[in-house]
């Protein structure tokens, strides 16, 4: 994201001030020596348990489409809507999270969203045909779409700017391990149990998460009655749905040249532009306050999240396919062969969290992106005979880098924001991650499809096709590496020279 367009977009308005010392003090007050507040840990535990249902559900179902197609006696093009419908429902509900929290309170909205997801999961498990399963997955998506941005918002508000790196090293764990463990769990369930267990597995997470949230989250009842930005929602939600729909269709034959791909993408871009112009003029009453993108930490972190989402989810789509199509593994074996990513992520999280608090996001994220990029190269050079143990060791290193990237990005996005601005930032980061992940999957799927057409026949030729796709994944990471230099370094207030009176300062613009 270059600085010119952002400056041009926001040059005619006054930035939202960030005042230190307010209730919910700015994130910039973090200190390297802070420990995680036990109250924050209590909030984190309650939210993590519930969020595991959403994270695992998405990745578990992704490996089951072929089985669902056979069991429900419909073509794969129909059963794809089990994933696509869920994705589009996210686009409808994600923008609502900030307004809903302001209107009803965070705990109420979280419990409500978790209940919706639970009902959707139970209904999915008793679906009688493909049509009913698709409808029930949409219900799941509506609940999950509220939960995803609310998760980071409630955590950041509870942390109040203290020990953000250490906090994010714990609370982002499901979102790193989920895409890795999900395929393994899905493979196990499909091998030994009925497909309906793909959804029953969500029930204990939802039930326990529901109880923990009601007992451990503050009621935060609010007397606020913010007006719902109907026009903003009618612009933003359809734009996200159009983007996600177009990207999903681009993975089919014809890629981005398909009418049902480029037309929705164009419509989504136009709607998003109109929403941005409308939201700037509506000021803080907009459904999502896009003026916050003039705040450099949020802008740079969001752009990095887009590219890291493309690199992470794009590669995660490639890796199981490589093991299956080139190395002959079945679904369960492919999931197990990708599992070392999770081990690497677990190893680096405590280190990355502490370093982020001590040195800031910039160099921790830069190092993480460098590790991810370098560990992608062996797969771009892999053949049908490349040692499996070597590649699994590389995946451990890659997982180490991915965790080192996710923690500082999540923390940096909220640096310098007031408590009331955090919900808007949470929606912005969630949208960029969601679209970035879909973009990465779509682009790499198109590249792989084109390459496979030119390398038809043997497994060795298929390996060459995967090499090309992995080089593109490395390219996404290289762009992220450069962009990470725009992230905030060590926050100046971490080691203040002397106390200063409270002042009203505009956030740093891009």
N, C-alpha and C positions, 0 to 999 in steps of 0.2 A: 504494500500500500504506500504509494508515494505521498509526499506531504502536500503537493499542489492542490489536488482535488479536495482534500479535507479542508485546507485553509480557505479555498474559494467558497466552499459550501457554507462555512461558518463565519465568514468575515463580517457579516452584517448583523450579528447578534452578540450579546454580552455573555461570556461563559458563565456557567453555574459556579458560584463560589464554593470553595472547600474550607470550612472553618474548623480549625483544631480546637478541642476543648468542648465541643458540643456533646450532647448525649449520643452515645454510639460513636466515640472519638474516631478520628480519621485513621485509616490503616497505616499512615506514615509514622505512627508513634511506636511501631514495633521495635523491640530491642533484641539484640543477638542473645542476650542471656535469659530471655523469657522462657518459662516453661508453659506447657499447655495447662490451662486452667481446668480443674476437675469438672467444673460446670460445662465447659466446652466439650469435654470428653463424654459427658452424659448426653448432651445433645447429639454428638457425633454417633454414638452407639445406636441411639434410637433411629436416626436417619439412615445409617448404613444398613441396618437389618432390613428395613423396608425397601431401600433402593436395590438391594441384591436381587429382589424379584424382577425388577425392571431390566437390570443389566443382564442377568442370566437369560431371561426370557427371549430377548432379542437375538442373542447369539445361538441359543439352543435351537430355536425355530429355523434359523438360517441353514442349518445342516440337515434339516428334516424335510425339505421341500420335495425331494424325489420320493421319499417314503409316503408322504401325505398324498402325492399325486397318484401313487399306486393304490393306496388304501381307500381313497375316496373316489377312485375311478374317473379322474378328470385329467386333462392334459396339463403339462407343466406351466403352460402360459396362463391357465386359469388359477392354479394353486399359487403362482407368484403373487397374486393379490393378497394372500395371507400376510406377506411381508410388506407389499406396497400399501395396502389399506392401513396397516399399522403406522407406517411411515407418514402417510398423509394426515392421519389423525393427530400425530405429534405436531405437524405444522399448524393445525387448527387451534390446539390448546396451549402450546408453549407461550404465545404472546399474552395469554390471559393471566399468567402466574403473578405478575407484579400487581395488577389491579386487584386480583382476588385476595392477595395477602393484605393489601392496604384496607380493603373493605371488610374482610372477615377474620383476619389474623392468621399468622403462619401455621399454628398448630391445627386449627380447624381445616384449613385448605389442605394441609398435608394428609390429615386423617381421611378427609373426604376423597382425595385423589387415590390414596391407598385402597380405600374401600371400593372405588370404581374399578381399579385394576384387579382387585380380588374377585369381584363379581364377573368381570370380563374373563378372567382365567378359568373360573369354575364353569362358565358358559362354554368356553372353548373346549373344555375337557368332555363336555356332553354333546358337542356339535354332531348333527346327524348327516350333514353333507357339506360340500365345499362352500356353498353360499352362506350357510349359517356360521361356519367357521370364520369366514372373512368378516361378516358383520360383527361377530364377537371380538375379533382381533381389533376392529376399529374402536370398540368400547375400551379395550385394554389400552390402546394408544392414547385415548383422551385422558385417561388417568395418568399414564406415564408422562405425557406431555406437560402436565402440571407439576409433576414431581421432579423432573430433571432440573429445571432452573431453580425451583424452590429449595432443592437440596443445598446448592452452593450458597444461596442467599441466606438461609437460616444459619449455616455454619459461619459465614463471614460476619454476620451480625452478632452472633454469640461470641466470636473471638475478639471483636472490638479492636482489631489491629495488633494483637499480641501473638507472637510465635507463629506467624502465618505459615512459614515453611514447614515447621514441625506438624502443625495442624493439618495442612494439606497432604503431608506424607501419609497420614492415616486415613483421612476422609476420601481421598481420591483412589484408594486401593481397589474398591469394586470396579471402577471404570477402567483400570489397567488390567486387572486379572480377569474380569468378566469376559472380554472378547477372547481370552486365551483358554479359560477353563470351560466356557460355555460349549464349544464344540466337543470337548471330551465328555462332558456330562450328557450332551445330546446323543453322542455315539453310544454311550453305555446304555442309556434309556432305550434307544432304538434297537439295540442288539438283544436286550433281555426282557424288555417290557413293551406294552402296547403304546402306540403313539400318543394316546390320551395323557400319559404320564408326563409328556413334555409340558403340560399346563398344570397338572396336579402338583408338580414340584414347586410351583409358585406359592401355593396355599400356606405352607408353614411360615415362609418368609413374611407374607402379608399379615398373617394372623399375629405372629409375635411382634412384627413391626408396628401393627396397629396398637397393641397393648402398651408397648414401650413408648410410643409417641404420645399417647394420651396421659401416661404417668410421668414422663421425663421431660417433655417439652413445656415451656412456659405457656400459659393460656394466651398471653399477649392480646387480650381482647381490646378491640379498638372502637372508638366512637366516631372514627372518620367515616364520611360518606362520600368518597370520591365518585365523581360522575364517570360513568363508563364511556370510553371513547369509541363509540359505535363505528364511526367512519374510519377511524384508525384501524380497528380490527377488520373491517371489511376490505381494507387495502392490504394490511400486512399479512393476515392469515392466508388469503388466496395467493399472495405472492410466494409465500413459503411452500404452499401446497403445489403450486405450478412448478417451482424450482425442483422440488423433490420428485414430482411426477415425471418431469422431463429428464432428470438425471437417471431415474429408474428405467425409463424406456430406452435410454441411450445404450444400455448394456445389451440390448437385443441386436439382431442383425440389422446393419445399416448405420449403427452408431448415432452420432449427433446429426446425421443427415436425415434421419427419420422425421416425418412431419409431427408425430406425437412426441418428439424429443425437442426439436428446436423451437417449435411454436409455443409450448408451455414455458420453455426457458426465456424466450423473448417476452412473453406476457408477464412472467414473474419479475423480470428485470424492470419493465416499465412500471408495474404496480409498486415495486420497492422504491423506485425513484420518486414516484408521486407521493408515497407515504413519507419518505425522508423530507421532502420539501414541505409537506403538510405538517409533519411533526415539529420541524424547526420553528415554524410560525406559531404553532400551538403552545410552545414553551413546555413547562413542566406538566401540563395537563394531558399530554399525549400518552397513548397507551404504552409506548416505549420512548424514553427521552433520548433521541439520537444525538442531541447536543453533547452528550457525554463522550462521543467519539472524538471530540476536540481535546480530550484529556489524553495525553500521550501514552501513559501506561496502559490504559484500556484499549486504545487504538492499536498499539503495537502488539499487545498480548492477543487481541482478537484476530489480527491478521496472522500471527504466528499459529494460533489455534486452528485457523482455517487450513493452513498448510500442513500442520502436524496431524490434523484429522485426516487429511488426504493421504499423508504418508503412512499413518498407522492403520487406518481401516482399509486403504487400498492394498497395502502389503498383506494385511490379515486375510483379505480375500484371495490373494495370490498363493500364499504359502500352503494351505491345505490342497489347493488344486495342483500345485507342483508335485506334492507327494503322491497324489492320486493319479494324475495323468502321465507324469514322467517316471515316477518310481514305483507305481503299481500298488500303492497302499489303499486299504479300504477306509471308510469314513472314520471309524474308531482309531485305526492306526495313524491316520493323518492328524487327528486331534491330539494324540499322544506325542507325535513327533513335533508338534508346534508348542507343546506344553512348556519346554524350557524357557520360553519367553517370560512366563510367569515367575519362574525361579529367579531370573535376572532382575525382574522388577522388584521382587521382595528384597533382594540383597541391597539394592541401591536406595530404597526409599528413606531409611533413617539418615543416611549420609546426605542425600540431596536436600532433605528438609532442613537439616542443620546448616548446611552451606548456604541455602537460600536466605535463611534468617541472618546469617553472618555477613555475606558478601552481596546480597541482592540477587535479582533474577537473571541479569544479563549474562554473566559468565557461566553460571550453572546451566542455563538453557543452551548457550552456545556450545559448551562441552558435550551436553547430552545430544544435541543435533549432530555434532561431529561423530560421536560414537555410533549413532543410528545410521548415518550415511556410510561410514566405513564398514559397518557390519552388514550392509545391504549388498556391497560389492561381491562378496563370495557367492551369493545367490545369482547375481548377474553373470557370473563366470561358471556356474555349476553345469555339470553334464549328467548323464544317466549313471555314471559310475563314481561321482564325487562321494567321498566317504560320509556316511550318514552321521557318524559321531562328530566329525568335524563341523558339519552344518548345524547339528544340535548345540555344540559348544558356541558357535557363532550366534545362535538364537539367544543363549544366555546373555551374551554381551549386548545384543540388540535390546533385550528386555531391560537390561541395566540402563541403557541410554534412554529408552522410552520413559521410564519412571523419572529419570533426571530431567526430562523435558516437561512432563506434565505438571510436576509440583511447582516450579517457579512460574510457569505460565498462569496457572490457576491463581496463585497468590498475587502476581504482578498486576493482573487485570483490575484488582480492587484497591490498589495503592492510591491513597489520597482522596478516597470517596467518603461522603457522609453516609450515615446509616440509611437515610431515606433514598439515597442514590443507588445503594447496593442492589435492590431488586431489579432496577433497569439494567444495570451492568450484568447481572446474572442472566437475564433474558438475551442480551446481546451476545455474550460469550457462548451460551447454549446454541443460539441460532448459527453462529459462525462455525462451531464444532460440527453441528448436525449437517449443514450444507457442505462443509469441507470434507467430512467423511464420505458423504454421498458422491461428491465430486471426484474424490480420489478413486472410489470403487468404480464409478462410471468410466473415467478416463482410462484406467488401467485395464478394465474389461474390454473397452474398444480396442486398445493397443494390442492386447493379447489376442482378441478375435482376428484382427487383421494379420497379425504375425502368424497365427496358426493356419490361416488360409494359404500363406506363402511357404509354410513348412509342414505340409501334410504328409502323413505316412508314419514313419517310425517314431519311437520315443525320443531318439536323438534329435530329430527335427523339432519335435515338440519342446525339447529342452532349449533349443535356440530361440523359440518364440517366447518362452518364459524369461530368458535372459534379457530380451528387449524390454519386456514389461518391468522387470526389476531395475533396469537402468533408468527408466522413467521414475520409478519410485525413489531412486537415489537422487534424481533431479529435484523432486519435490523437497527432499530433505536439504539439498544444497541451497535452495531458495530460502527455506526456513532458517538455515544457518546465518545467512546474510541479514535476514529480517530480525533475528534475535538481538542484533547489535543495537536496535532501537528500544529494547526493553530497558526499564529503569535499573540503574546500578544500585549500589548501597544507598539506602535512603539517608539523606543528610541528617534527619532528626534522630537517627539511631545513636549518634554520638554528638549531642549538641554541645556547642562551646559554652553557651550561657542561656539562661531562660529568656524567652522573648514574650512580650505581651501578645494576647490573642489578637489576631488581625484577620481581615477578610481578604483572601488572595484568590485570584482566578487560577484554575488548573493550567498546567503547562500545555500549550497547544502544540499540535504536530507541526 
